[in-house]
C-alpha cells in the first residue's frame, strides 16, 4: 500500500463538502465549524473529558484574557523561563495556553476555599495563537481550542507520578481509540519549552508531508507554582509550602489529524463511535409499509444508534449514498420495492449487500444485527488503514546522506542518536527542512548515525507543522 498524499486545498474542500467546517472565511482564514462538524468535535472531546472526570479532574472556565495586574506575575515566570513568556500584547497572555490563569485559579482555591491537595482541573476553550507559515490546513486564524489539564501536588515525586496518567490519557485517545498514525517522543532539551522540565509529545503523521503535535505532557515542576506563589498550608509545621505541577492536553490538531488520515478522495471515513450519524435510512417504500420504518426506528433507539431517515425516490438513491460517503456516515440502509417484494440493503466500505428480500414480515432484528456487524467492519478497516499508514510512514535510516531525502518525501526518519544538544544540532544541519522531533520512549540497540558508536537511543526526524 502506498501512502495517499492529499493537498491542503483538497482537504479543505472535503471537510467543507462534508459540512464539517468552512476555512478561510469570513476573515483572517478563520475556521468556522458547521453543525455536523461541531457534533464530531463534541463526541471526541466528550470521550476525552469523561476519562478526566473518572480520575477526579474538575472542569473549570478559564480565559486567555487576563487582568493587566497579572502581567507582573507573568514577568516573574518569564525571568525563570529565560524570557519564554515574553509579553507582546499587554492585554493578552499569548506565550502559552492558560498556564498562568490555571495556576492563579489554583492559588485562589488553596488560599480562600480550604481545598485539599492534589488539585486536578481542566479547561476546554480557545487560546490565542498567531499565524504560522505552514501548509497544515488547520493552522489558520488566531484562535485554536485546547483541552488543557493541570494537576498540582504537595511533592515533586507526586507530580511526576501523575505524568503516567497524563501520558496514558493521551495514548488512549490518540493511539488506542482513534489509532492516528503517530510517534511518541521525549522532546530534546535544546528545543524543549523553557517552562517545562520534561516534555513528552505525540506527533501525528499526516498525508501532507508534515507531522503535527497532537498530544502534549509537560512536567512543570515548580516553574509556575514558585513564580505565582502557589502554596499550601502545612498544618504540622504551621507554615506555607511550595507546590509542584504538571500540565497536559490536546489541541484541535487531533480532530484534523484524524480526518486527514481517515479521508480519501471521495470524502471522510469515520469510526462508528465518533460519527454523529451512524446510520442513514433511505426509504423508497410505499406509504403502506410505514410500519417497517417505525419498527426500525424503535430498534435503533433501543440500541442507542444515532440515525437520520429520508423518504427518497429510487432514482436518487445513488446520489444520496455518495453524499453519505462524503460525510463519513458508516452505514446506509436502503429500503425499496422490487417485483412486489420488499428489499433491504446495507451499504458500507463501498460495498452494498442484500439483507432481506421478502413479501412477508420483515425481521427487524436481522437489520440491527447487520448494522452492528457493519460497524465492526467499518471500524476495523479504518483502524487497519491507520496502522498501515504509520508503519509505512516511519523509515529507519542509518546514513546521514539518506536522511534529508526521507524527510523531504514527507516520511518520518527513525535513527539512532545520543540525546545531546550537539547530536541534535548535527543531525539538523544535514536537513534542508525538518527537525529532530524527539527521542523514543523505548530503547533499541543500534549505531549512532553521527558517531557510528553503539547506541540504544532512538530519535525521530521529520518536517513538523
MOKA-V53463 format. One line per field, one symbol per residue. phi: phi as a letter, one per 40 degrees, with the letter a starting at -180 (. if undefined). psi: psi as a letter, one per 20 degrees, with the letter a starting at -180 (. if undefined). Layout:
phi = ???
psi = ???
This chain:
phi = .ccccacdcccdccccccgcabbgbcaffcbbccdccccddcccccccccccdcbgcbcbbbbccbcdcccccccccdcccfgccdcbacbbcbcbcbdcccccdcdcdccbbfccccbbbabbacbcbccbcacccccbgbbbcbbbbbbbbcbcccccccddcccccccdccccccfcdabbbcccdcbccccbcabbbbcccbcbgacacbbbbbccfbccccccfcbbcccccfacbcbbabaaibbcdccccccdcccbccicbbdccbccbcbbbbbbccdcccccccccddcccccfbcabbacacdcbcccccccccdcgccbbbbbacafgbcbbbbbafgbbbccababbccccccccccccccdccccccccccccccccccbbcbbbdcccccccccgcbcbbcaccbccccccccccccahaccibccccacabdcccgccabbcbbbacbc
psi = pppoqpqhhggggghghikgqqqjqiqklqpoqrgghhggghgghggghhhghijjppprorqiprphhihhhhhghhghkljhkppipiiqnihbdkgggghgggghghhijlpqqqpoqqpoaqpppqqqnqjpihmqaipppqopqqpprhqhggghhihgggghggggggghghkpprqpqoqqhhjqpijphpppqopppqjkkqqppgpqppnhdjgghghjlnrqooghilqpqqrqrrpraqrihgghgggghiraiibropqhiiphohppoookrqhijhhgghhggghgghjlpqrqqppqqhijgghhgghhhhikogpppppqppljqpppqqpqkkppppgpoqjbqpohhhgghgghghgghghgggggggghgggiippppjphhighhgghijrppprppqmqhggghgghiipiqrrohaqqhqqqqbpphgijrpqjpqqpprpp.
